[in-house]
Structure formats: structure tokens, C-alpha cells
Amino acid sequence: MTQRFVPECPFSVGKPNALTEVRIVGDDGRDVASGELGEIWLRSRAPKRLFLNAPEVNARLLADGWHRTGDLARFDERGEVQFFDRKVDTLSIRGKLVSSLELECLVLEHPAVREAAVVGVRQHAGDSQVVAFVALRDPSGLPTLQQFVAERVPPEHRPHRIISVMALPRTHNGKVLKRELRLDANIALSRQANGSGILHHDDAALRAPLLASSGSTKVLLP
């Protein structure tokens, strides 16, 4: 991709370069119209990144020479790719997909928030219960965060819980481990259902070593 950052279009990743073909494809395997959401498929002569010892997975990802990225996006009227979210990280709310990244950006606008990650816990009806994890630069700002978010998003998009952590879990290259946060969110919502508003690190330590090593207490706002 060729990219020039434009503040008015923060999720633009630019236009395909001359060496890469890009398609945005629907669930039926057909290209979607401009402005519609679909999965990014790529094709180029560059070496492919493959999963080790997983030939069946690699075959699905690279069928017909097109790499299924697992990323959702849309083409805008300028032909630029507007990134939406990783497919696995999207939130399903009232039958519509919602970008966890957009909610994270909103939470990060609060001056007390240093890091933020939003995950969804799928319920039996198919909708996601939204949970936001925040690492704060100023803990005294925590009580104002819910109202801050409530004033900026529709009621159905508001987090069911906001969980304060010392730091977000990350891989060695800095990527947030959302799969781990989804496990945390499940625990948190279970505690909520049982009438408990606080999740201590001793509870999370059942999933050692990741959370046990953080030594942090997580406070859930009602």
C-alpha cells in the first residue's frame, strides 16, 4: 500500500501499489461494491507468510493465489482502502458489525487513558457484550471515563464493563493480545452476573503466567 496520513481519514491505509493486487471480498467470494465492507485479499510476487506445519490452513488462506488476510475494510470514493478491523476482533451489536478500533480511539481521547483495548464477548443471541480495558496515566480519571464514553457513542455501543489494568498484554513485537483479553472479559462478566464488581489478580492467575505476572488488580466499573 502507498499511504499518506490524513487526520480526517485515520483508518486509511492508502492505495494498492504497482506490485500488489488488492480485492475486498464478501462472504460469497465476490468483490463488494465501493463503500461496502469485506475481507482484504492480496496477491503479489512477494514471498508469502505461512503458518508452520499447517498445510490445510495455508491452502485455505492462499486459494487461487489470493491471500485471505482476515482484515475487514472498504474502498472509499478515492480508491483508498479504509481499514475497519480484524475480523476476529469485530463486535456484533444488534446484527451489525462494529469496529473495536473505533471505540478504542474514542476511549483514548480521555486525558487519563494511556492505553485502551476493546473486546467483545459473544452471547447466545449472537450479540457481543462490550468490555473495555484501560491502562491509566492518571487513576483519578477513572470515575469520569464511563460518562465520557456515554456522551460520544450510541447506548448499545457502550462498554458493559471498563476494566483498569497496569498495562495491556502484548506480544514481543508490541501487538495487543486480544485473545487473552477476551478470556479476562469472560471472567469479568461472569463475576458481574454473580454480583461481584471486582476481579482481583488472584482470580486471573488461574490463567498463569500472563496475568499472574502482571500483579495488577482489576477494578470493574458498574
C-alpha positions in Angstrom: 0.0 0.0 0.0 1.0 3.6 -0.5 -0.1 5.7 2.4 -0.1 9.4 3.4 -1.6 10.1 6.8 -4.7 12.4 6.7 -6.1 13.2 10.1 -9.7 13.3 8.7 -9.2 9.7 7.5 -7.3 8.0 10.3 -8.1 4.5 9.1 -7.0 4.9 5.6 -4.1 2.6 4.6 -3.8 4.1 1.2 -4.0 2.7 -2.3 -2.5 -0.5 -3.7 1.0 -0.1 -5.1 2.0 -1.3 -8.5 3.3 -4.6 -7.2 0.3 -5.7 -5.2 -3.3 -6.5 -6.3 -6.0 -5.9 -3.7 -9.6 -7.1 -3.6 -12.2 -6.6 -1.0 -14.4 -9.6 -1.0 -17.7 -10.6 0.6 -18.7 -13.8 2.3 -19.8 -15.2 -1.1 -16.3 -14.8 -2.5 -17.2 -11.9 -4.8 -15.8 -8.4 -4.9 -18.0 -6.0 -2.9 -19.0 -2.6 -4.3 -17.1 0.5 -3.3 -18.1 1.6 0.2 -19.2 -1.9 1.3 -17.4 -3.9 3.9 -15.4 -7.1 3.1 -12.2 -9.0 3.7 -9.0 -7.8 2.2 -7.5 -10.3 -0.3 -3.9 -9.7 -1.6 -1.9 -11.1 -4.4 1.7 -10.3 -5.2 5.0 -11.9 -6.2 6.5 -11.3 -2.7 7.2 -14.3 -0.5 4.1 -15.5 1.4 3.9 -15.6 5.2 2.7 -19.1 6.1 1.8 -21.0 9.2 4.3 -23.6 10.3 3.2 -27.2 9.9 -0.4 -26.2 8.9 -0.7 -27.1 5.2 -4.6 -27.2 5.3 -4.8 -23.7 6.8 -2.2 -22.3 4.3 -4.2 -23.8 1.5 -7.4 -22.0 2.6 -5.6 -18.7 3.1 -3.9 -18.9 -0.4 -6.6 -20.4 -2.6 -6.3 -19.3 -6.2 -3.1 -17.4 -5.3 -5.0 -14.8 -3.2 -4.0 -14.3 0.4 -7.0 -14.1 2.7 -5.8 -11.6 5.4 -8.6 -11.8 7.9 -8.8 -8.0 7.8 -12.0 -6.1 7.1 -12.0 -2.9 5.1 -13.8 -1.0 2.3 -12.8 1.1 -0.7 -13.7 4.7 -0.5 -14.6 7.1 -3.3 -10.9 7.8 -3.9 -10.0 4.2 -4.3 -8.2 4.1 -0.9 -8.6 1.2 1.5 -10.3 2.2 4.7 -9.3 -0.3 7.4 -12.2 -1.5 9.6 -10.9 -4.2 12.0 -9.5 -7.7 12.2 -12.5 -10.0 11.5 -11.9 -11.9 14.8 -11.9 -8.6 16.8 -15.1 -7.1 15.4 -18.1 -6.6 17.7 -21.6 -7.8 16.7 -24.2 -5.5 18.0 -27.9 -5.8 17.0 -26.9 -7.7 13.9 -24.3 -5.2 12.7 -20.5 -5.3 12.8 -18.9 -2.6 14.9 -15.2 -1.8 14.8 -13.4 -2.3 18.1 -10.7 0.1 16.9 -13.1 3.0 16.5 -14.2 2.5 20.1 -10.6 2.3 21.3 -9.8 5.5 19.6 -12.7 7.2 21.3 -11.6 5.9 24.7 -8.1 7.1 24.1 -9.3 10.6 23.7 -9.9 10.7 27.5 -6.9 12.5 29.0 -6.4 9.9 31.8 -6.1 6.9 29.4 -2.7 5.8 28.3 -3.7 2.5 26.6 -7.0 1.0 25.6 -8.3 -2.2 24.1 -12.0 -3.1 23.4 -13.1 -6.7 23.1 -16.5 -8.4 22.7 -17.8 -11.5 24.4 -20.3 -13.2 22.2 -23.6 -14.1 23.9 -26.1 -16.9 23.0 -28.1 -14.4 20.9 -25.1 -13.6 18.8 -24.6 -10.1 20.1 -21.3 -9.0 21.8 -21.1 -7.7 25.3 -18.5 -4.9 25.1 -15.6 -4.7 27.5 -13.0 -2.0 27.5 -9.6 -2.5 29.1 -7.7 0.7 30.0 -4.2 1.5 31.4 -4.3 4.9 33.0 -1.8 7.6 33.3 -4.0 9.2 36.0 -6.1 6.8 38.1 -8.2 9.6 39.4 -9.7 10.0 36.0 -11.3 6.5 36.1 -14.7 7.6 37.6 -15.3 10.1 34.7 -14.5 7.6 31.9 -17.9 6.0 31.6 -19.7 9.3 31.3 -17.0 10.4 28.8 -17.7 7.4 26.6 -21.5 7.6 27.1 -21.6 11.1 25.7 -19.9 10.0 22.5 -21.4 6.7 21.4 -24.8 5.2 21.0 -26.1 3.4 24.1 -25.8 -0.1 22.5 -22.1 0.5 21.8 -21.2 1.5 25.3 -18.9 -0.9 27.3 -20.7 -3.2 29.7 -17.6 -3.0 31.8 -14.5 -0.9 31.9 -11.5 -2.7 33.5 -8.4 -0.9 34.7 -5.1 -2.7 34.3 -1.5 -1.8 34.9 -0.7 -2.5 31.2 -2.2 -4.3 28.3 -0.8 -7.7 27.5 1.3 -7.6 24.3 3.4 -9.9 22.1 7.2 -9.4 21.8 6.6 -7.1 18.8 4.0 -5.0 20.7 0.7 -6.3 19.4 -2.1 -6.3 21.9 -3.1 -9.9 22.9 -6.8 -9.5 22.4 -7.4 -13.3 22.7 -6.1 -13.1 26.3 -8.3 -10.0 27.0 -11.4 -11.9 25.8 -10.7 -14.6 28.4 -10.4 -11.8 31.0 -13.7 -10.3 29.8 -15.4 -13.6 30.2 -14.3 -13.9 33.8 -15.3 -10.3 34.4 -18.8 -10.7 33.0 -19.2 -13.9 35.0 -18.3 -12.1 38.2 -20.7 -9.4 37.2 -23.5 -12.0 36.8 -22.6 -13.3 40.3 -22.9 -9.9 41.9 -19.2 -9.2 42.2 -17.8 -5.9 40.9 -14.1 -6.6 41.5 -11.8 -9.0 39.7 -8.5 -9.5 41.6 -5.3 -10.7 40.1 -5.6 -14.0 42.1 -8.7 -14.9 40.1 -6.9 -14.2 36.8 -3.9 -16.1 38.0 -5.8 -19.3 37.1 -4.6 -18.4 33.6 -0.9 -18.1 34.6 1.6 -17.0 33.6 0.3 -14.0 31.6 -1.9 -12.2 34.1 -0.3 -13.6 37.2 3.0 -12.0 36.1 1.3 -8.6 35.9 0.5 -8.5 39.6 -2.3 -6.0 38.9 -5.7 -5.6 40.4 -8.5 -5.0 38.0 -11.4 -2.8 39.1 -14.6 -3.1 37.2 -16.8 -0.1 37.0 -20.5 -0.8 37.4 
